[in-house]
């Protein structure tokens, strides 16, 4: 019983800190689902007319054929866009982006990359992002905005001609869309691998602390 | 302390993490792919009780219709497709069909007549010579395929809206439905607003030469504000109608509006 009392006191003394507020967690997992649907249906669409000398394996595509892939892509886009927009607005309005992602300095990033490569980069306080995290999380938000804009440009190139112009021309917007996807996939691999290496960060994204 | 009630007492952390890992992309992905797996995602997505793949398809079709409604609401149907200088033309312009060029319709221009049906005052058929006498315009625009590739070409012909006026078409009708000489009977409906778009054209020439067989001799309908499959080639008839009669690709699942 004595040990129980002690642990209760400890809990009271250091109340569990909320690392990820509920809105971040909800939007994170909705985004994860939307991204996967968009990527798998996007691979289906890519395979109809590959930009490079390869196609994505059929088992990793959604929709069965081009027509099905397009239906999935243009359905899941709502989930991605509405959730993404809500995330951006909340992130700016609550000051979370400023507090968590800034500042990003070159020296800070270099220092933390070096620390990470020599396995000296700690994750003792999950509420503070290191410089590598800040750079990647801020970067992936920019990529997310770009992939939506380039996607809109190649979906409605007549109506949204100014968006096409922003990327140069239609084929360029298509390449931008592809490389944003590639960047998101690369991020996803690193992001999932690191979340599994630091399980408490995964827990924080599920239950908040 | 109320906040802590979110943490369920007695829950094994390792089990919790195990469970949470299940929601990670890798496994989710596999779950989507296995069989009717997309349904799992759909259930997650909507909370609906999606029981079979046909209801998943039905839901996707509903979203597609919803997309059409949103586009109709926010976009200007008369927006012009961008035009390009001659130097931008893609050479060679690709031949594209669901068959090889050797199997493309080989229409004899002397025998060919454009049949006109439906809600029009004058249902007389038109010979190629008669059509060639109509005023023609040239436009250089980008052809965008549903597959994603695109190419810039130069098309010359009569604006469809001028022809519809000439034959006394009821432009309050919903569609102009085109039928083609393909042996599988390619056809495609065009909504009236797009048919009346200033750039929608009955095309008789490509790059100032009589339309070659590869590009749809004797007549193609060029709609630069639509995806390529809404630009029928080897056209033999047009019908002005209020009925949605479907189309070759539309029936297989491509969105029928497919406006760009």
Interface residues (C-beta under 8 A of the other chain):
Chain A: X11 X15 X16 X18 X29 X32 X33 X36 X37 X40 X45 X46 X48 X49 X51 X59 X60 X62 X63 X65 X66 X67 X68 X70 X71 X72 X74 X75 X76 X78 X79 X154 X155 X156 X157 X158 X159 X161 X164 X170 X171 X174 X188 X192 X195 X196 X199 X202 X203 X206 X207 X208 X209
Chain B: X3 X4 X6 X7 X13 X16 X17 X20 X21 X23 X24 X25 X26 X28 X29 X32 X33 X38 X41 X44 X45 X57 X59 X60 X61 X63 X64 X67 X71 X75 X76 X79 X80 X81 X82 X142 X144 X145 X146 X147 X148 X149 X150 X224 X225 X249 X252 X253 X254 X255 X259 X260
